[in-house]
Amino acid sequence: MNDSERLAIAAHLHVALRRKTGRVTDTEWMASDTAYGQAMAQFALNHARSHQDAELERLALRFAASLPGAPAPAAATLGAAVAGPAADAAAPGLVASAKRYVGGLR
């Protein structure tokens, strides 16, 4: 899956999380950083399952599946699905865009 498709899914997940949980996320960082993306997908999945929210669960699973080298999140705790730094090596283009993005905030 290319970067723009992952970013679009992250944007949909961001809107759903904001509307349903009040959680504010960083869409571009979620799409480019595997660990943060997995953590947000797991958070969304846990919330969706505890509130029987099929739409949020579908978005969380779809986003998790779009992350490079990351397994789909399970129903376990938030920390269990966070990928290590090795997962970032799978997508050097994403890391480069993440550095540009963070550097542009300052």
Phi and psi in degrees as GROMACS dihedral restraints (atoms count N, CA, C in turn):
[ dihedral_restraints ]
;  ai    aj    ak    al  type     phi  dphi    fc
    3     4     5     6     1   -82.8    20    10
    4     5     6     7     1   170.4    20    10
    6     7     8     9     1   -61.5    20    10
    7     8     9    10     1   -39.6    20    10
    9    10    11    12     1   -69.0    20    10
   10    11    12    13     1   -35.2    20    10
   12    13    14    15     1   -67.0    20    10
   13    14    15    16     1   -42.3    20    10
   15    16    17    18     1   -64.2    20    10
   16    17    18    19     1   -40.3    20    10
   18    19    20    21     1   -64.7    20    10
   19    20    21    22     1   -38.6    20    10
   21    22    23    24     1   -64.6    20    10
   22    23    24    25     1   -42.0    20    10
   24    25    26    27     1   -66.0    20    10
   25    26    27    28     1   -40.4    20    10
   27    28    29    30     1   -61.6    20    10
   28    29    30    31     1   -38.0    20    10
   30    31    32    33     1   -65.0    20    10
   31    32    33    34     1   -41.8    20    10
   33    34    35    36     1   -62.8    20    10
   34    35    36    37     1   -42.9    20    10
   36    37    38    39     1   -65.2    20    10
   37    38    39    40     1   -40.0    20    10
   39    40    41    42     1   -58.2    20    10
   40    41    42    43     1   -47.1    20    10
   42    43    44    45     1   -63.7    20    10
   43    44    45    46     1   -42.9    20    10
   45    46    47    48     1   -64.6    20    10
   46    47    48    49     1   -42.7    20    10
   48    49    50    51     1   -64.9    20    10
   49    50    51    52     1   -40.9    20    10
   51    52    53    54     1   -63.6    20    10
   52    53    54    55     1   -44.1    20    10
   54    55    56    57     1   -70.6    20    10
   55    56    57    58     1   -40.6    20    10
   57    58    59    60     1   -94.9    20    10
   58    59    60    61     1   -25.6    20    10
   60    61    62    63     1  -122.9    20    10
   61    62    63    64     1   -14.7    20    10
   63    64    65    66     1    81.1    20    10
   64    65    66    67     1     2.1    20    10
   66    67    68    69     1   -77.5    20    10
   67    68    69    70     1   129.9    20    10
   69    70    71    72     1   -99.9    20    10
   70    71    72    73     1   128.9    20    10
   72    73    74    75     1  -121.7    20    10
   73    74    75    76     1   165.3    20    10
   75    76    77    78     1  -101.8    20    10
   76    77    78    79     1   104.9    20    10
   78    79    80    81     1   -60.5    20    10
   79    80    81    82     1   -47.7    20    10
   81    82    83    84     1   -68.4    20    10
   82    83    84    85     1   -38.5    20    10
   84    85    86    87     1   -68.6    20    10
   85    86    87    88     1   -37.5    20    10
   87    88    89    90     1   -60.5    20    10
   88    89    90    91     1   -38.1    20    10
   90    91    92    93     1   -78.1    20    10
   91    92    93    94     1   -23.9    20    10
   93    94    95    96     1  -104.6    20    10
   94    95    96    97     1   -23.9    20    10
   96    97    98    99     1  -105.2    20    10
   97    98    99   100     1   114.0    20    10
   99   100   101   102     1   -61.4    20    10
  100   101   102   103     1   -43.0    20    10
  102   103   104   105     1   -63.6    20    10
  103   104   105   106     1   -46.9    20    10
  105   106   107   108     1   -66.3    20    10
  106   107   108   109     1   -41.3    20    10
  108   109   110   111     1   -61.2    20    10
  109   110   111   112     1   -44.5    20    10
  111   112   113   114     1   -63.5    20    10
  112   113   114   115     1   -40.3    20    10
  114   115   116   117     1   -63.4    20    10
  115   116   117   118     1   -41.8    20    10
  117   118   119   120     1   -70.8    20    10
  118   119   120   121     1   -36.9    20    10
  120   121   122   123     1   -64.4    20    10
  121   122   123   124     1   -41.6    20    10
  123   124   125   126     1   -67.2    20    10
  124   125   126   127     1   -41.1    20    10
  126   127   128   129     1   -59.4    20    10
  127   128   129   130     1   -46.5    20    10
  129   130   131   132     1   -64.1    20    10
  130   131   132   133     1   -41.4    20    10
  132   133   134   135     1   -65.2    20    10
  133   134   135   136     1   -43.8    20    10
  135   136   137   138     1   -61.6    20    10
  136   137   138   139     1   -43.6    20    10
  138   139   140   141     1   -64.8    20    10
  139   140   141   142     1   -42.9    20    10
  141   142   143   144     1   -62.3    20    10
  142   143   144   145     1   -42.7    20    10
  144   145   146   147     1   -72.2    20    10
  145   146   147   148     1   -34.2    20    10
  147   148   149   150     1   -75.0    20    10
  148   149   150   151     1   -22.1    20    10
  150   151   152   153     1  -112.0    20    10
  151   152   153   154     1    11.4    20    10
  153   154   155   156     1    49.0    20    10
  154   155   156   157     1    53.2    20    10
  156   157   158   159     1  -107.0    20    10
  157   158   159   160     1    97.3    20    10
  159   160   161   162     1   -65.4    20    10
  160   161   162   163     1   -37.0    20    10
  162   163   164   165     1   -64.9    20    10
  163   164   165   166     1   -47.3    20    10
  165   166   167   168     1   -65.4    20    10
  166   167   168   169     1   -38.6    20    10
  168   169   170   171     1   -63.4    20    10
  169   170   171   172     1   -43.7    20    10
  171   172   173   174     1   -61.1    20    10
  172   173   174   175     1   -43.9    20    10
  174   175   176   177     1   -65.0    20    10
  175   176   177   178     1   -42.6    20    10
  177   178   179   180     1   -63.2    20    10
  178   179   180   181     1   -44.2    20    10
  180   181   182   183     1   -66.6    20    10
  181   182   183   184     1   -39.5    20    10
  183   184   185   186     1   -64.5    20    10
  184   185   186   187     1   -43.2    20    10
  186   187   188   189     1   -66.5    20    10
  187   188   189   190     1   -44.7    20    10
  189   190   191   192     1   -59.7    20    10
  190   191   192   193     1   -38.5    20    10
  192   193   194   195     1   -68.7    20    10
  193   194   195   196     1   -22.7    20    10
  195   196   197   198     1   -82.5    20    10
  196   197   198   199     1   -13.3    20    10
  198   199   200   201     1   -74.7    20    10
  199   200   201   202     1   138.6    20    10
  201   202   203   204     1   -72.2    20    10
  202   203   204   205     1   127.4    20    10
  204   205   206   207     1    67.7    20    10
  205   206   207   208     1    12.8    20    10
  207   208   209   210     1  -108.9    20    10
  208   209   210   211     1   133.3    20    10
  210   211   212   213     1   -72.3    20    10
  211   212   213   214     1   155.7    20    10
  213   214   215   216     1   -64.4    20    10
  214   215   216   217     1   142.8    20    10
  216   217   218   219     1   -69.4    20    10
  217   218   219   220     1   148.9    20    10
  219   220   221   222     1  -100.0    20    10
  220   221   222   223     1  -179.6    20    10
  222   223   224   225     1   -81.1    20    10
  223   224   225   226     1     6.4    20    10
  225   226   227   228     1   -71.8    20    10
  226   227   228   229     1  -168.5    20    10
  228   229   230   231     1   -70.6    20    10
  229   230   231   232     1   166.4    20    10
  231   232   233   234     1   -58.7    20    10
  232   233   234   235     1   -44.8    20    10
  234   235   236   237     1   -67.3    20    10
  235   236   237   238     1   -23.3    20    10
  237   238   239   240     1   -68.2    20    10
  238   239   240   241     1   -25.8    20    10
  240   241   242   243     1   -99.5    20    10
  241   242   243   244     1    -1.2    20    10
  243   244   245   246     1   -75.5    20    10
  244   245   246   247     1   122.5    20    10
  246   247   248   249     1   -78.9    20    10
  247   248   249   250     1   155.7    20    10
  249   250   251   252     1   -80.3    20    10
  250   251   252   253     1   178.5    20    10
  252   253   254   255     1   -64.2    20    10
  253   254   255   256     1   -19.0    20    10
  255   256   257   258     1   -65.4    20    10
  256   257   258   259     1   -26.6    20    10
  258   259   260   261     1   -65.6    20    10
  259   260   261   262     1   -28.9    20    10
  261   262   263   264     1   -68.9    20    10
  262   263   264   265     1   -25.2    20    10
  264   265   266   267     1   -67.1    20    10
  265   266   267   268     1   -19.5    20    10
  267   268   269   270     1   -71.8    20    10
  268   269   270   271     1   -19.3    20    10
  270   271   272   273     1  -133.6    20    10
  271   272   273   274     1    78.2    20    10
  273   274   275   276     1   -63.7    20    10
  274   275   276   277     1   -29.5    20    10
  276   277   278   279     1   -66.4    20    10
  277   278   279   280     1   -35.9    20    10
  279   280   281   282     1   -69.4    20    10
  280   281   282   283     1   -38.3    20    10
  282   283   284   285     1   -64.2    20    10
  283   284   285   286     1   -42.0    20    10
  285   286   287   288     1   -62.8    20    10
  286   287   288   289     1   -41.4    20    10
  288   289   290   291     1   -69.7    20    10
  289   290   291   292     1   -31.5    20    10
  291   292   293   294     1   -66.6    20    10
  292   293   294   295     1   -41.0    20    10
  294   295   296   297     1   -64.4    20    10
  295   296   297   298     1   -38.5    20    10
  297   298   299   300     1   -64.7    20    10
  298   299   300   301     1   -42.6    20    10
  300   301   302   303     1   -65.3    20    10
  301   302   303   304     1   -48.1    20    10
  303   304   305   306     1   -65.4    20    10
  304   305   306   307     1   -41.3    20    10
  306   307   308   309     1   -64.0    20    10
  307   308   309   310     1   -29.9    20    10
  309   310   311   312     1   -76.2    20    10
  310   311   312   313     1   -13.6    20    10
  312   313   314   315     1   -79.3    20    10
  313   314   315   316     1   -21.4    20    10
